[in-house]
Amino acid sequence: MEQAKLKAQIMDEQAMSRALTRIAHEIIERNEGAGSVALVGIVRRGAALAPLLADEIEKIEGQRPPIGSLDVSFYRDDVSRKIAPVEYGTDIPFGVDGRDIVLVDDVLYTGRTIRAALDALIDLGRPSTVQLAVMVDRGHRELPIRADYVGKNVPSSHEEDVRVSLRPYDEANSVEIWTKPTDESTGGAN
């Protein structure tokens, strides 16, 4: 089997930081301040992005929005295909009722993770609005879901992986495109 290969780095740490600053400004503008905004990061890398976004909002507005993390493992429509999904746990230390919730995730692809996040969030209450911020939108939607705030649009093929690397899970903050490994005996992607 052929190994995955790095095709291109499309964002380094500085580019990601600039994107987060821009997204923070857009969130503040759309919501007329940060007073009613709360950030909910989708576990794992969305939960790592949310505090970085909160830092940027705090620099601009002088107040830090509340942050939570949402585990959608058991809300996914493909949970039955996985032998044992890994459960990380949801931690939302504030009420969602009446708030402007910004879901934060690393990559928007088919839309299935966001659909699961919406189901999980609604089980917790009734937000005033639900908005979506992603570092990368790579297209290929299978569901009618669109991000409100996008760090970078990255056209990619199904045969590629778009990977957002973030501390503390990775050594550096970056966005890269990788070719998927192929099975040489069949010539197809796994």
C-alpha positions as protocol buffer text, in pm:
chain_id: "A"
residue {
  index: 1
  type: MET
  ca { x: 0 y: 0 z: 0 }
}
residue {
  index: 2
  type: GLU
  ca { x: 126 y: 344 z: -95 }
}
residue {
  index: 3
  type: GLN
  ca { x: 168 y: 595 z: 190 }
}
residue {
  index: 4
  type: ALA
  ca { x: -10 y: 930 z: 211 }
}
residue {
  index: 5
  type: LYS
  ca { x: 206 y: 1213 z: 76 }
}
residue {
  index: 6
  type: LEU
  ca { x: 211 y: 1583 z: 151 }
}
residue {
  index: 7
  type: LYS
  ca { x: 91 y: 1766 z: -160 }
}
residue {
  index: 8
  type: ALA
  ca { x: 95 y: 2126 z: -33 }
}
residue {
  index: 9
  type: GLN
  ca { x: 87 y: 2341 z: 276 }
}
residue {
  index: 10
  type: ILE
  ca { x: -184 y: 2597 z: 210 }
}
residue {
  index: 11
  type: MET
  ca { x: -181 y: 2786 z: 542 }
}
residue {
  index: 12
  type: ASP
  ca { x: 95 y: 2834 z: 794 }
}
residue {
  index: 13
  type: GLU
  ca { x: 53 y: 2961 z: 1150 }
}
residue {
  index: 14
  type: GLN
  ca { x: 51 y: 3328 z: 1041 }
}
residue {
  index: 15
  type: ALA
  ca { x: -211 y: 3269 z: 773 }
}
residue {
  index: 16
  type: MET
  ca { x: -430 y: 3083 z: 1021 }
}
residue {
  index: 17
  type: SER
  ca { x: -392 y: 3365 z: 1273 }
}
residue {
  index: 18
  type: ARG
  ca { x: -494 y: 3624 z: 1011 }
}
residue {
  index: 19
  type: ALA
  ca { x: -796 y: 3412 z: 916 }
}
residue {
  index: 20
  type: LEU
  ca { x: -904 y: 3385 z: 1281 }
}
residue {
  index: 21
  type: THR
  ca { x: -872 y: 3761 z: 1324 }
}
residue {
  index: 22
  type: ARG
  ca { x: -1088 y: 3821 z: 1017 }
}
residue {
  index: 23
  type: ILE
  ca { x: -1348 y: 3565 z: 1132 }
}
residue {
  index: 24
  type: ALA
  ca { x: -1359 y: 3731 z: 1476 }
}
residue {
  index: 25
  type: HIS
  ca { x: -1431 y: 4070 z: 1315 }
}
residue {
  index: 26
  type: GLU
  ca { x: -1704 y: 3913 z: 1099 }
}
residue {
  index: 27
  type: ILE
  ca { x: -1868 y: 3747 z: 1401 }
}
residue {
  index: 28
  type: ILE
  ca { x: -1866 y: 4073 z: 1596 }
}
residue {
  index: 29
  type: GLU
  ca { x: -2007 y: 4268 z: 1301 }
}
residue {
  index: 30
  type: ARG
  ca { x: -2285 y: 4021 z: 1226 }
}
residue {
  index: 31
  type: ASN
  ca { x: -2390 y: 3993 z: 1591 }
}
residue {
  index: 32
  type: GLU
  ca { x: -2348 y: 4365 z: 1669 }
}
residue {
  index: 33
  type: GLY
  ca { x: -2092 y: 4288 z: 1937 }
}
residue {
  index: 34
  type: ALA
  ca { x: -2000 y: 3978 z: 2130 }
}
residue {
  index: 35
  type: GLY
  ca { x: -2245 y: 4011 z: 2420 }
}
residue {
  index: 36
  type: SER
  ca { x: -2478 y: 3730 z: 2318 }
}
residue {
  index: 37
  type: VAL
  ca { x: -2219 y: 3514 z: 2137 }
}
residue {
  index: 38
  type: ALA
  ca { x: -2093 y: 3180 z: 2266 }
}
residue {
  index: 39
  type: LEU
  ca { x: -1847 y: 2956 z: 2083 }
}
residue {
  index: 40
  type: VAL
  ca { x: -1897 y: 2580 z: 2070 }
}
residue {
  index: 41
  type: GLY
  ca { x: -1607 y: 2384 z: 1923 }
}
residue {
  index: 42
  type: ILE
  ca { x: -1678 y: 2048 z: 1769 }
}
residue {
  index: 43
  type: VAL
  ca { x: -1451 y: 1788 z: 1926 }
}
residue {
  index: 44
  type: ARG
  ca { x: -1154 y: 1756 z: 1850 }
}
residue {
  index: 45
  type: ARG
  ca { x: -994 y: 2024 z: 1637 }
}
residue {
  index: 46
  type: GLY
  ca { x: -1295 y: 2255 z: 1640 }
}
residue {
  index: 47
  type: ALA
  ca { x: -1266 y: 2250 z: 2018 }
}
residue {
  index: 48
  type: ALA
  ca { x: -900 y: 2353 z: 1983 }
}
residue {
  index: 49
  type: LEU
  ca { x: -989 y: 2635 z: 1739 }
}
residue {
  index: 50
  type: ALA
  ca { x: -1266 y: 2784 z: 1957 }
}
residue {
  index: 51
  type: PRO
  ca { x: -1032 y: 2926 z: 2228 }
}
residue {
  index: 52
  type: LEU
  ca { x: -809 y: 3079 z: 1960 }
}
residue {
  index: 53
  type: LEU
  ca { x: -1114 y: 3248 z: 1809 }
}
residue {
  index: 54
  type: ALA
  ca { x: -1227 y: 3360 z: 2156 }
}
residue {
  index: 55
  type: ASP
  ca { x: -883 y: 3519 z: 2210 }
}
residue {
  index: 56
  type: GLU
  ca { x: -927 y: 3723 z: 1891 }
}
residue {
  index: 57
  type: ILE
  ca { x: -1279 y: 3833 z: 1986 }
}
residue {
  index: 58
  type: GLU
  ca { x: -1154 y: 3934 z: 2331 }
}
residue {
  index: 59
  type: LYS
  ca { x: -873 y: 4144 z: 2177 }
}
residue {
  index: 60
  type: ILE
  ca { x: -1127 y: 4332 z: 1966 }
}
residue {
  index: 61
  type: GLU
  ca { x: -1426 y: 4360 z: 2203 }
}
residue {
  index: 62
  type: GLY
  ca { x: -1261 y: 4351 z: 2544 }
}
residue {
  index: 63
  type: GLN
  ca { x: -1480 y: 4061 z: 2653 }
}
residue {
  index: 64
  type: ARG
  ca { x: -1428 y: 3691 z: 2604 }
}
residue {
  index: 65
  type: PRO
  ca { x: -1724 y: 3487 z: 2479 }
}
residue {
  index: 66
  type: PRO
  ca { x: -1802 y: 3168 z: 2669 }
}
residue {
  index: 67
  type: ILE
  ca { x: -1655 y: 2853 z: 2514 }
}
residue {
  index: 68
  type: GLY
  ca { x: -1783 y: 2499 z: 2510 }
}
residue {
  index: 69
  type: SER
  ca { x: -1702 y: 2175 z: 2331 }
}
residue {
  index: 70
  type: LEU
  ca { x: -1946 y: 1942 z: 2163 }
}
residue {
  index: 71
  type: ASP
  ca { x: -1894 y: 1570 z: 2102 }
}
residue {
  index: 72
  type: VAL
  ca { x: -2109 y: 1452 z: 1812 }
}
residue {
  index: 73
  type: SER
  ca { x: -1989 y: 1088 z: 1809 }
}
residue {
  index: 74
  type: PHE
  ca { x: -2330 y: 936 z: 1878 }
}
residue {
  index: 75
  type: TYR
  ca { x: -2525 y: 1184 z: 1666 }
}
residue {
  index: 76
  type: ARG
  ca { x: -2352 y: 1092 z: 1340 }
}
residue {
  index: 77
  type: ASP
  ca { x: -2557 y: 913 z: 1078 }
}
residue {
  index: 78
  type: ASP
  ca { x: -2266 y: 676 z: 1019 }
}
residue {
  index: 79
  type: VAL
  ca { x: -2226 y: 572 z: 1385 }
}
residue {
  index: 80
  type: SER
  ca { x: -2359 y: 224 z: 1306 }
}
residue {
  index: 81
  type: ARG
  ca { x: -2075 y: 172 z: 1057 }
}
residue {
  index: 82
  type: LYS
  ca { x: -1811 y: 224 z: 1321 }
}
residue {
  index: 83
  type: ILE
  ca { x: -1737 y: -64 z: 1554 }
}
residue {
  index: 84
  type: ALA
  ca { x: -1683 y: 154 z: 1860 }
}
residue {
  index: 85
  type: PRO
  ca { x: -1691 y: 532 z: 1822 }
}
residue {
  index: 86
  type: VAL
  ca { x: -1457 y: 719 z: 2052 }
}
residue {
  index: 87
  type: GLU
  ca { x: -1648 y: 932 z: 2300 }
}
residue {
  index: 88
  type: TYR
  ca { x: -1476 y: 1252 z: 2415 }
}
residue {
  index: 89
  type: GLY
  ca { x: -1762 y: 1415 z: 2602 }
}
residue {
  index: 90
  type: THR
  ca { x: -1948 y: 1741 z: 2567 }
}
residue {
  index: 91
  type: ASP
  ca { x: -1859 y: 2032 z: 2792 }
}
residue {
  index: 92
  type: ILE
  ca { x: -2085 y: 2335 z: 2756 }
}
residue {
  index: 93
  type: PRO
  ca { x: -2071 y: 2524 z: 3087 }
}
residue {
  index: 94
  type: PHE
  ca { x: -2345 y: 2773 z: 2993 }
}
residue {
  index: 95
  type: GLY
  ca { x: -2706 y: 2763 z: 2880 }
}
residue {
  index: 96
  type: VAL
  ca { x: -2759 y: 2771 z: 2505 }
}
residue {
  index: 97
  type: ASP
  ca { x: -3116 y: 2909 z: 2522 }
}
residue {
  index: 98
  type: GLY
  ca { x: -3141 y: 3251 z: 2360 }
}
residue {
  index: 99
  type: ARG
  ca { x: -2770 y: 3272 z: 2273 }
}
residue {
  index: 100
  type: ASP
  ca { x: -2607 y: 3326 z: 1937 }
}
residue {
  index: 101
  type: ILE
  ca { x: -2409 y: 3004 z: 1913 }
}
residue {
  index: 102
  type: VAL
  ca { x: -2115 y: 2987 z: 1675 }
}
residue {
  index: 103
  type: LEU
  ca { x: -2025 y: 2626 z: 1600 }
}
residue {
  index: 104
  type: VAL
  ca { x: -1652 y: 2603 z: 1530 }
}
residue {
  index: 105
  type: ASP
  ca { x: -1492 y: 2324 z: 1327 }
}
residue {
  index: 106
  type: ASP
  ca { x: -1171 y: 2272 z: 1137 }
}
residue {
  index: 107
  type: VAL
  ca { x: -1289 y: 2143 z: 796 }
}
residue {
  index: 108
  type: LEU
  ca { x: -1630 y: 2156 z: 630 }
}
residue {
  index: 109
  type: TYR
  ca { x: -1659 y: 1876 z: 376 }
}
residue {
  index: 110
  type: THR
  ca { x: -1980 y: 1674 z: 331 }
}
residue {
  index: 111
  type: GLY
  ca { x: -2177 y: 1857 z: 602 }
}
residue {
  index: 112
  type: ARG
  ca { x: -2254 y: 1541 z: 799 }
}
residue {
  index: 113
  type: THR
  ca { x: -2055 y: 1643 z: 1108 }
}
residue {
  index: 114
  type: ILE
  ca { x: -2236 y: 1977 z: 1119 }
}
residue {
  index: 115
  type: ARG
  ca { x: -2575 y: 1806 z: 1084 }
}
residue {
  index: 116
  type: ALA
  ca { x: -2482 y: 1588 z: 1381 }
}
residue {
  index: 117
  type: ALA
  ca { x: -2367 y: 1896 z: 1575 }
}
residue {
  index: 118
  type: LEU
  ca { x: -2699 y: 2071 z: 1512 }
}
residue {
  index: 119
  type: ASP
  ca { x: -2887 y: 1767 z: 1646 }
}
residue {
  index: 120
  type: ALA
  ca { x: -2664 y: 1752 z: 1955 }
}
residue {
  index: 121
  type: LEU
  ca { x: -2691 y: 2127 z: 2017 }
}
residue {
  index: 122
  type: ILE
  ca { x: -3071 y: 2134 z: 1989 }
}
residue {
  index: 123
  type: ASP
  ca { x: -3087 y: 1855 z: 2247 }
}
residue {
  index: 124
  type: LEU
  ca { x: -2926 y: 2105 z: 2488 }
}
residue {
  index: 125
  type: GLY
  ca { x: -3169 y: 2393 z: 2430 }
}
residue {
  index: 126
  type: ARG
  ca { x: -3295 y: 2650 z: 2185 }
}
residue {
  index: 127
  type: PRO
  ca { x: -3034 y: 2903 z: 2073 }
}
residue {
  index: 128
  type: SER
  ca { x: -3142 y: 3232 z: 1920 }
}
residue {
  index: 129
  type: THR
  ca { x: -2918 y: 3161 z: 1618 }
}
residue {
  index: 130
  type: VAL
  ca { x: -2669 y: 2895 z: 1519 }
}
residue {
  index: 131
  type: GLN
  ca { x: -2381 y: 3009 z: 1299 }
}
residue {
  index: 132
  type: LEU
  ca { x: -2089 y: 2811 z: 1160 }
}
residue {
  index: 133
  type: ALA
  ca { x: -1721 y: 2907 z: 1152 }
}
residue {
  index: 134
  type: VAL
  ca { x: -1467 y: 2680 z: 984 }
}
residue {
  index: 135
  type: MET
  ca { x: -1099 y: 2715 z: 908 }
}
residue {
  index: 136
  type: VAL
  ca { x: -1136 y: 2534 z: 572 }
}
residue {
  index: 137
  type: ASP
  ca { x: -1430 y: 2479 z: 339 }
}
residue {
  index: 138
  type: ARG
  ca { x: -1333 y: 2215 z: 85 }
}
residue {
  index: 139
  type: GLY
  ca { x: -1667 y: 2177 z: -92 }
}
residue {
  index: 140
  type: HIS
  ca { x: -1822 y: 1839 z: -184 }
}
residue {
  index: 141
  type: ARG
  ca { x: -2135 y: 1894 z: 25 }
}
residue {
  index: 142
  type: GLU
  ca { x: -2379 y: 1605 z: 61 }
}
residue {
  index: 143
  type: LEU
  ca { x: -2619 y: 1809 z: 276 }
}
residue {
  index: 144
  type: PRO
  ca { x: -2747 y: 2167 z: 234 }
}
residue {
  index: 145
  type: ILE
  ca { x: -2507 y: 2324 z: 486 }
}
residue {
  index: 146
  type: ARG
  ca { x: -2305 y: 2642 z: 436 }
}
residue {
  index: 147
  type: ALA
  ca { x: -2052 y: 2808 z: 664 }
}
residue {
  index: 148
  type: ASP
  ca { x: -2113 y: 3166 z: 777 }
}
residue {
  index: 149
  type: TYR
  ca { x: -1742 y: 3229 z: 838 }
}
residue {
  index: 150
  type: VAL
  ca { x: -1462 y: 3063 z: 642 }
}
residue {
  index: 151
  type: GLY
  ca { x: -1087 y: 3093 z: 692 }
}
residue {
  index: 152
  type: LYS
  ca { x: -1007 y: 2961 z: 345 }
}
residue {
  index: 153
  type: ASN
  ca { x: -1192 y: 2790 z: 62 }
}
residue {
  index: 154
  type: VAL
  ca { x: -982 y: 2498 z: -59 }
}
residue {
  index: 155
  type: PRO
  ca { x: -1104 y: 2321 z: -373 }
}
residue {
  index: 156
  type: SER
  ca { x: -991 y: 1962 z: -342 }
}
residue {
  index: 157
  type: SER
  ca { x: -1068 y: 1623 z: -485 }
}
residue {
  index: 158
  type: HIS
  ca { x: -1219 y: 1328 z: -301 }
}
residue {
  index: 159
  type: GLU
  ca { x: -878 y: 1160 z: -334 }
}
residue {
  index: 160
  type: GLU
  ca { x: -717 y: 1422 z: -110 }
}
residue {
  index: 161
  type: ASP
  ca { x: -723 y: 1486 z: 264 }
}
residue {
  index: 162
  type: VAL
  ca { x: -727 y: 1842 z: 393 }
}
residue {
  index: 163
  type: ARG
  ca { x: -564 y: 1836 z: 735 }
}
residue {
  index: 164
  type: VAL
  ca { x: -578 y: 2114 z: 989 }
}
residue {
  index: 165
  type: SER
  ca { x: -297 y: 2072 z: 1239 }
}
residue {
  index: 166
  type: LEU
  ca { x: -342 y: 2241 z: 1575 }
}
residue {
  index: 167
  type: ARG
  ca { x: -164 y: 2248 z: 1905 }
}
residue {
  index: 168
  type: PRO
  ca { x: -205 y: 2068 z: 2145 }
}
residue {
  index: 169
  type: TYR
  ca { x: -274 y: 1773 z: 1913 }
}
residue {
  index: 170
  type: ASP
  ca { x: 2 y: 1855 z: 1663 }
}
residue {
  index: 171
  type: GLU
  ca { x: 346 y: 2016 z: 1661 }
}
residue {
  index: 172
  type: ALA
  ca { x: 237 y: 2331 z: 1476 }
}
residue {
  index: 173
  type: ASN
  ca { x: -70 y: 2512 z: 1348 }
}
residue {
  index: 174
  type: SER
  ca { x: -107 y: 2464 z: 972 }
}
residue {
  index: 175
  type: VAL
  ca { x: -337 y: 2348 z: 693 }
}
residue {
  index: 176
  type: GLU
  ca { x: -207 y: 2092 z: 445 }
}
residue {
  index: 177
  type: ILE
  ca { x: -338 y: 1887 z: 154 }
}
residue {
  index: 178
  type: TRP
  ca { x: -232 y: 1522 z: 151 }
}
residue {
  index: 179
  type: THR
  ca { x: -287 y: 1259 z: -113 }
}
residue {
  index: 180
  type: LYS
  ca { x: -476 y: 960 z: 24 }
}
residue {
  index: 181
  type: PRO
  ca { x: -289 y: 629 z: 32 }
}
residue {
  index: 182
  type: THR
  ca { x: -382 y: 393 z: -249 }
}
residue {
  index: 183
  type: ASP
  ca { x: -397 y: 18 z: -256 }
}
residue {
  index: 184
  type: GLU
  ca { x: -158 y: -71 z: -539 }
}
residue {
  index: 185
  type: SER
  ca { x: -325 y: -411 z: -596 }
}
residue {
  index: 186
  type: THR
  ca { x: -656 y: -247 z: -694 }
}
residue {
  index: 187
  type: GLY
  ca { x: -527 y: 92 z: -803 }
}
residue {
  index: 188
  type: GLY
  ca { x: -802 y: 263 z: -606 }
}
residue {
  index: 189
  type: ALA
  ca { x: -816 y: 482 z: -302 }
}
residue {
  index: 190
  type: ASN
  ca { x: -898 y: 327 z: 34 }
}
